[in-house]
């Protein structure tokens, strides 16, 4: 009985992945006839109304908001969830329109005290680890820096949906390479790349069961400290960056913050969590609240 139930669950999961992939490809083919900006807005609307309910995104957003922002009024929570889903939808369809998105990323306004240090590190071939969260459209950094002569690699997480992963990988590869798949092999390749005095970009705001119990929004959030450990091991600059979307457009500000001072991995990673939290509090709709960030708690 248990085996039959497990088989049914696996079948249903594969079926839902297939339906999701077919739906996304169908939408993408239709949207190709529209200009870029109209395509992104239409894609965002389709994601929020049709795709999101299939994946339970809104419920996960509400669970996270209830956990860390319990005083939000219901209408405020609903409005924030809606804006968050809009940003996720825009990000998804931007990444799936790599030619136009790459140009939008190159036009991003670069701000913050870290950019001068980053340019000096490039000229001196000093390794840099750029860290951020799923905020705004984080992939702007690759489109922007690679166009300026930076050798920038990135770690990516293959999509859970195997039927859609090939399309996703092709699209983000068109934005810039190299890309390293999460896993032992990808990590080894990335380490070699970093050791040659180049830069890598990592997103470190997801739940990691083997991470450290750090704080995020005052709650325990298990966080990987590997970026800080790499920075210490290879004497690399550890620099937070944040991509801020300007309203409901594909225009962006790219902020490079002052680097995190080398100390110990836990302290350094907590510093990042604090900086990300500050950014999310300023623009809560631009963070990916669909993550099970406090997975061991809620």
PyMOL commands that set and color helices and strands:
alter all, ss='L'
color gray80, all
select helices_A, chain A and resi 2-31+36-55+57-68+74-95+98-106+114-123+140-146+162-175+184-195+226-233+265-282+284-286
alter helices_A, ss='H'
color red, helices_A
select strands_A, chain A and resi 109-111+128-132+152-156+179-181+199-203+212-216+219-223+237-245+252-256
alter strands_A, ss='S'
color yellow, strands_A
deselect
rebuild
show_as cartoon
